[in-house]
Amino acid sequence: MKQNFQLHYFYGENENAIRTQVWCTLIAQLLLTVVQKIAQTKKAFSVVASLVRIHLISMLDVFEMLRSTRREYGNKSLGPPGFEQQMKLALT
């Protein structure tokens, strides 16, 4: 667990705070394992965790990113549907 998640310190000192943080970490590990299995990728768990951590707030398709063998992600739109049209209106 400490290899893939940065548990350098606990957020609380009482037993309940430590249990909560450990349970949250276990749930995150389970969710990432499910994503890894659904994407049918051969990437290591640490790579999957790093990619999800880095691209957590970007609007990328996680499954396509994990299936990709290239280092760069495709030239797809990085915004919501209709984003290009909104940009055209804002720039004109």
MDTraj code that builds the backbone (N, CA, C; nanometers):
import mdtraj as md
import numpy as np

residues = "MET LYS GLN ASN PHE GLN LEU HIS TYR PHE TYR GLY GLU ASN GLU ASN ALA ILE ARG THR GLN VAL TRP CYS THR LEU ILE ALA GLN LEU LEU LEU THR VAL VAL GLN LYS ILE ALA GLN THR LYS LYS ALA PHE SER VAL VAL ALA SER LEU VAL ARG ILE HIS LEU ILE SER MET LEU ASP VAL PHE GLU MET LEU ARG SER THR ARG ARG GLU TYR GLY ASN LYS SER LEU GLY PRO PRO GLY PHE GLU GLN GLN MET LYS LEU ALA LEU THR".split()
xyz = np.array([
    [0.0825, -0.1187, 0.0000],
    [0.0000, 0.0000, 0.0000],
    [0.0871, 0.1252, 0.0000],
    [0.1961, 0.1236, 0.0754],
    [0.2830, 0.2412, 0.0805],
    [0.3625, 0.2589, -0.0473],
    [0.3731, 0.1544, -0.1306],
    [0.4473, 0.1666, -0.2554],
    [0.3724, 0.2516, -0.3564],
    [0.2408, 0.2421, -0.3598],
    [0.1617, 0.3086, -0.4622],
    [0.0919, 0.4353, -0.4140],
    [0.0750, 0.4491, -0.2858],
    [0.0080, 0.5664, -0.2302],
    [0.0999, 0.6311, -0.1279],
    [0.1016, 0.7623, -0.1298],
    [0.1927, 0.8334, -0.0412],
    [0.1305, 0.8504, 0.0971],
    [0.1587, 0.7562, 0.1832],
    [0.1126, 0.7632, 0.3214],
    [0.2327, 0.7955, 0.4105],
    [0.2879, 0.9139, 0.3920],
    [0.4040, 0.9529, 0.4702],
    [0.3648, 0.9875, 0.6135],
    [0.2444, 1.0386, 0.6289],
    [0.1963, 1.0733, 0.7620],
    [0.0450, 1.0564, 0.7639],
    [-0.0096, 1.0436, 0.8817],
    [-0.1536, 1.0301, 0.8970],
    [-0.2131, 1.1663, 0.9295],
    [-0.3366, 1.1887, 0.8846],
    [-0.4011, 1.3186, 0.9029],
    [-0.4510, 1.3406, 1.0449],
    [-0.4658, 1.2351, 1.1192],
    [-0.5098, 1.2470, 1.2566],
    [-0.4282, 1.1570, 1.3459],
    [-0.4454, 1.1750, 1.4740],
    [-0.3676, 1.0954, 1.5689],
    [-0.4502, 0.9889, 1.6393],
    [-0.5821, 1.0015, 1.6344],
    [-0.6625, 0.9004, 1.7025],
    [-0.6849, 0.7793, 1.6118],
    [-0.7328, 0.6722, 1.6698],
    [-0.7490, 0.5464, 1.5975],
    [-0.8484, 0.5573, 1.4831],
    [-0.9555, 0.6323, 1.5034],
    [-1.0578, 0.6460, 1.3999],
    [-1.0018, 0.7180, 1.2765],
    [-0.9213, 0.8203, 1.2946],
    [-0.8633, 0.8935, 1.1817],
    [-0.7695, 0.8043, 1.1007],
    [-0.6907, 0.7247, 1.1692],
    [-0.5974, 0.6352, 1.1001],
    [-0.6746, 0.5270, 1.0257],
    [-0.7768, 0.4712, 1.0892],
    [-0.8590, 0.3693, 1.0222],
    [-0.9265, 0.4269, 0.8978],
    [-0.9793, 0.5475, 0.9090],
    [-1.0465, 0.6115, 0.7956],
    [-0.9496, 0.6319, 0.6799],
    [-0.8291, 0.6784, 0.7072],
    [-0.7314, 0.7014, 0.6017],
    [-0.6884, 0.5692, 0.5369],
    [-0.6712, 0.4651, 0.6158],
    [-0.6337, 0.3346, 0.5603],
    [-0.7478, 0.2799, 0.4748],
    [-0.8725, 0.2924, 0.5204],
    [-0.9860, 0.2444, 0.4420],
    [-0.9992, 0.3216, 0.3112],
    [-0.9801, 0.4525, 0.3144],
    [-0.9861, 0.5330, 0.1913],
    [-0.8789, 0.4885, 0.0926],
    [-0.7605, 0.4580, 0.1436],
    [-0.6516, 0.4114, 0.0577],
    [-0.6852, 0.2752, -0.0020],
    [-0.7426, 0.1863, 0.0768],
    [-0.7818, 0.0552, 0.0251],
    [-0.8913, 0.0657, -0.0808],
    [-0.9863, 0.1563, -0.0615],
    [-1.0930, 0.1777, -0.1600],
    [-1.0340, 0.2331, -0.2889],
    [-0.9408, 0.3278, -0.2776],
    [-0.8759, 0.3827, -0.3971],
    [-0.7990, 0.2740, -0.4710],
    [-0.7308, 0.1877, -0.3975],
    [-0.6561, 0.0784, -0.4596],
    [-0.7512, -0.0179, -0.5303],
    [-0.8643, -0.0482, -0.4696],
    [-0.9631, -0.1357, -0.5316],
    [-1.0188, -0.0739, -0.6598],
    [-1.0529, 0.0552, -0.6553],
    [-1.1061, 0.1231, -0.7741],
    [-1.0038, 0.1261, -0.8878],
    [-0.8792, 0.1517, -0.8554],
    [-0.7757, 0.1539, -0.9592],
    [-0.7523, 0.0137, -1.0163],
    [-0.7627, -0.0884, -0.9340],
    [-0.7501, -0.2253, -0.9827],
    [-0.8650, -0.2600, -1.0770],
    [-0.9866, -0.2158, -1.0445],
    [-1.1017, -0.2390, -1.1320],
    [-1.0820, -0.1665, -1.2650],
    [-1.0358, -0.0422, -1.2609],
    [-1.0091, 0.0333, -1.3841],
    [-0.9032, -0.0371, -1.4673],
    [-0.8001, -0.0869, -1.4022],
    [-0.6926, -0.1569, -1.4719],
    [-0.7462, -0.2844, -1.5392],
    [-0.8323, -0.3584, -1.4717],
    [-0.8880, -0.4817, -1.5287],
    [-0.9847, -0.4521, -1.6430],
    [-1.0682, -0.3490, -1.6287],
    [-1.1628, -0.3135, -1.7352],
    [-1.0885, -0.2659, -1.8591],
    [-0.9828, -0.1887, -1.8402],
    [-0.9051, -0.1379, -1.9539],
    [-0.8213, -0.2477, -2.0181],
    [-0.8068, -0.3600, -1.9521],
    [-0.7280, -0.4728, -2.0011],
    [-0.5883, -0.4282, -2.0441],
    [-0.5250, -0.3543, -1.9567],
    [-0.3913, -0.3036, -1.9845],
    [-0.2873, -0.3910, -1.9170],
    [-0.1690, -0.3908, -1.9733],
    [-0.0592, -0.4668, -1.9150],
    [0.0354, -0.3758, -1.8374],
    [-0.0060, -0.2521, -1.8178],
    [0.0762, -0.1583, -1.7416],
    [0.0764, -0.1979, -1.5938],
    [0.1851, -0.1681, -1.5272],
    [0.1965, -0.1978, -1.3842],
    [0.0974, -0.1120, -1.3050],
    [0.0605, -0.1598, -1.1878],
    [-0.0349, -0.0862, -1.1046],
    [0.0182, 0.0522, -1.0695],
    [0.1478, 0.0628, -1.0440],
    [0.2054, 0.1931, -1.0091],
    [0.1946, 0.2904, -1.1257],
    [0.2052, 0.2416, -1.2496],
    [0.1908, 0.3278, -1.3672],
    [0.0467, 0.3742, -1.3796],
    [-0.0477, 0.2830, -1.3589],
    [-0.1898, 0.3189, -1.3653],
    [-0.2222, 0.4234, -1.2586],
    [-0.1738, 0.4018, -1.1374],
    [-0.1989, 0.4973, -1.0290],
    [-0.1385, 0.6331, -1.0610],
    [-0.0198, 0.6356, -1.1168],
    [0.0450, 0.7628, -1.1517],
    [-0.0297, 0.8343, -1.2629],
    [-0.0711, 0.7607, -1.3667],
    [-0.1453, 0.8235, -1.4763],
    [-0.2771, 0.8816, -1.4287],
    [-0.3484, 0.8078, -1.3460],
    [-0.4757, 0.8594, -1.2949],
    [-0.4525, 0.9800, -1.2045],
    [-0.3492, 0.9760, -1.1217],
    [-0.3188, 1.0880, -1.0335],
    [-0.2837, 1.2135, -1.1141],
    [-0.2046, 1.1971, -1.2197],
    [-0.1626, 1.3117, -1.3006],
    [-0.2792, 1.3702, -1.3794],
    [-0.3636, 1.2828, -1.4351],
    [-0.4709, 1.3287, -1.5241],
    [-0.6074, 1.3272, -1.4570],
    [-0.6103, 1.3397, -1.3266],
    [-0.7353, 1.3296, -1.2526],
    [-0.8343, 1.4390, -1.2901],
    [-0.7887, 1.5615, -1.3102],
    [-0.8815, 1.6704, -1.3395],
    [-0.8898, 1.7041, -1.4877],
    [-0.8135, 1.6362, -1.5717],
    [-0.8236, 1.6619, -1.7148],
    [-0.9391, 1.5809, -1.7722],
    [-0.9881, 1.6236, -1.8844],
    [-1.1041, 1.5576, -1.9453],
    [-1.0574, 1.4566, -2.0491],
    [-0.9815, 1.3575, -2.0053],
    [-0.9320, 1.2532, -2.0937],
    [-1.0046, 1.1230, -2.0650],
    [-1.0149, 1.0395, -2.1665],
    [-1.0736, 0.9078, -2.1497],
    [-0.9689, 0.8176, -2.0850],
    [-0.9910, 0.7805, -1.9610],
    [-0.8927, 0.7041, -1.8848],
    [-0.8667, 0.5685, -1.9494],
    [-0.9723, 0.5030, -1.9956],
    [-0.9552, 0.3704, -2.0535],
    [-0.8736, 0.3765, -2.1821],
    [-0.9007, 0.4759, -2.2657],
    [-0.8228, 0.4899, -2.3893],
    [-0.6780, 0.5261, -2.3586],
    [-0.6578, 0.6073, -2.2576],
    [-0.5226, 0.6449, -2.2191],
    [-0.4456, 0.5230, -2.1681],
    [-0.5106, 0.4361, -2.0929],
    [-0.4439, 0.3169, -2.0411],
    [-0.4194, 0.2128, -2.1492],
    [-0.5067, 0.2066, -2.2477],
    [-0.4893, 0.1099, -2.3568],
    [-0.3825, 0.1545, -2.4561],
    [-0.3577, 0.2842, -2.4618],
    [-0.2640, 0.3390, -2.5596],
    [-0.1221, 0.2901, -2.5320],
    [-0.0503, 0.2618, -2.6391],
    [0.0897, 0.2211, -2.6259],
    [0.1845, 0.3360, -2.6564],
    [0.1307, 0.4455, -2.7081],
    [0.2130, 0.5630, -2.7377],
    [0.2313, 0.6467, -2.6127],
    [0.3351, 0.7270, -2.6123],
    [0.3586, 0.8153, -2.4975],
    [0.2661, 0.9355, -2.4991],
    [0.2298, 0.9855, -2.6168],
    [0.1410, 1.1005, -2.6208],
    [-0.0013, 1.0533, -2.6412],
    [-0.0912, 1.1286, -2.5893],
    [-0.2328, 1.0981, -2.6022],
    [-0.2818, 1.1654, -2.7286],
    [-0.3812, 1.1097, -2.7951],
    [-0.4301, 1.1597, -2.9234],
    [-0.4655, 1.3075, -2.9227],
    [-0.4848, 1.3629, -3.0400],
    [-0.5146, 1.5053, -3.0545],
    [-0.6636, 1.5314, -3.0419],
    [-0.7244, 1.4733, -2.9445],
    [-0.8675, 1.4934, -2.9241],
    [-0.8910, 1.6226, -2.8470],
    [-1.0118, 1.6675, -2.8532],
    [-1.0496, 1.7885, -2.7824],
    [-1.0364, 1.7680, -2.6320],
    [-0.9840, 1.8676, -2.5644],
    [-0.9664, 1.8574, -2.4205],
    [-1.0745, 1.9332, -2.3445],
    [-1.1864, 1.9553, -2.4067],
    [-1.2930, 2.0279, -2.3404],
    [-1.4251, 1.9549, -2.3540],
    [-1.5291, 2.0126, -2.2971],
    [-1.6608, 1.9508, -2.3059],
    [-1.7157, 1.9614, -2.4481],
    [-1.8234, 1.8872, -2.4801],
    [-1.8819, 1.8969, -2.6143],
    [-1.9210, 2.0404, -2.6463],
    [-1.8881, 2.0835, -2.7659],
    [-1.9170, 2.2207, -2.8077],
    [-1.8128, 2.3213, -2.7626],
    [-1.7052, 2.2757, -2.7049],
    [-1.6024, 2.3651, -2.6521],
    [-1.5368, 2.4462, -2.7641],
    [-1.5120, 2.3820, -2.8797],
    [-1.4478, 2.4527, -2.9900],
    [-1.5359, 2.5670, -3.0404],
    [-1.6673, 2.5420, -3.0473],
    [-1.7588, 2.6457, -3.0930],
    [-1.7643, 2.7615, -2.9942],
    [-1.7565, 2.7321, -2.8656],
    [-1.7557, 2.8382, -2.7666],
    [-1.6304, 2.9226, -2.7800],
    [-1.5166, 2.8567, -2.8072],
    [-1.3918, 2.9311, -2.8235],
    [-1.3985, 3.0210, -2.9461],
    [-1.4600, 2.9735, -3.0548],
    [-1.4727, 3.0545, -3.1756],
    [-1.5548, 3.1798, -3.1462],
    [-1.6625, 3.1630, -3.0698],
    [-1.7464, 3.2782, -3.0363],
    [-1.6716, 3.3769, -2.9463],
    [-1.5929, 3.3260, -2.8563],
    [-1.5207, 3.4126, -2.7640],
    [-1.4094, 3.4894, -2.8344],
    [-1.3515, 3.4305, -2.9369],
    [-1.2400, 3.4946, -3.0065],
    [-1.2827, 3.5862, -3.1177],
    [-1.4097, 3.5806, -3.1597],
    [-1.4545, 3.6676, -3.2690],
    [-1.5205, 3.7908, -3.2177],
])
top = md.Topology()
chain = top.add_chain()
for i, resn in enumerate(residues, 1):
    res = top.add_residue(resn, chain, resSeq=i)
    for name in ("N", "CA", "C"):
        top.add_atom(name, md.element.get_by_symbol(name[0]), res)
traj = md.Trajectory(xyz[None], top)
